[in-house]
Amino acid sequence: MTTTSLDRPTEVGTPQAFYRRHNTFPRFLTPARPRGSGRGGDLALVAGLGGLVRADREMLRAGAGPAEDLPELYVDLTSPWAYLAHLRLQGTGPDVAARWCAVQTDHGRPVAGLRGPGPEQDRVREELAAVRALALDGEELPHDIPPVLPHPRAVAAAYAEGVDLGRGPQVRAALLHAYWVEGRDIGDPEVLRRILPPVLVADDHICDGDPRREFGYVVTPAREPLSDAAYHLLRRWQQRWDELGRPEPLALVEAAGTRTGAAALPAGPSAPPLHAA
């Protein structure tokens, strides 16, 4: 049997690896992903030769455990408070876990985002100044707001898709860095398609028709979530936040009650650590 260049081992990133990943030149048949009634039915992937079965450990971790007992942190990811919470929590220990819930505040921003000077920009600048005053040593926040204030819907949808894929913390970190450090419009689907593939697309992922894992696509051109799971996750977060009275700028909901604003975050190294899950 003649051996071609496509049959030889290749390095990740070569055209042959691209063709194999996208099944342009399939070398073996891969059974379809099992579909179950619950989340676990979608976790197992049959991948590779010899019947190698790979379980998506990140999705298992995201769906396992008594998640209902975890405190929940409700925040608009386009708010300066979200970036402060990210900086404050990323270095804390795992003693206490908090589950982030992205909500959509209503400040009159158009779906395509808000540009130019105006009352909303002034409001966010004041909020950023208040957040900068609370920053601890090592927590660097920008001196001014990004040029575009995105509508929170697309940002929350992108994060919900990341949570559904078991990559919530990575997607959230990428979104916040792109917005507050690089000043990019994270409400634009085209921008999201450029910043999220590095945290969502794996070179060894077997094609299964999921554009989120294949190309890092997480929102539609209309800035809506792609999957039903993310849609329902968004709706649950928003409904729960509405039931709480829509507390702003952020709220930590625990069994003992609800803390808002600066009280929802650890005050410093001596405070009980709160770990973002």
Secondary structure by P-SEA (a helix, b strand, c coil): ccccccccccccccaaaaaaaacccccccccccccccccccccccccccccccccaaaaaaaaccccccbbbbbcccccaaaaaaaaacccccccbbbbbbbbbbcccccccccccccaaaaaaaaaaaaaaaacccccccccccccccccaaaaaaaaaaaaaacaaaaaaaaaaaaccccccccccaaaaaccccccccccccccccccccccccccccccccccaaaaaaaaaaaaaaaaacccccbbbbcccccccccccccccccccccccc
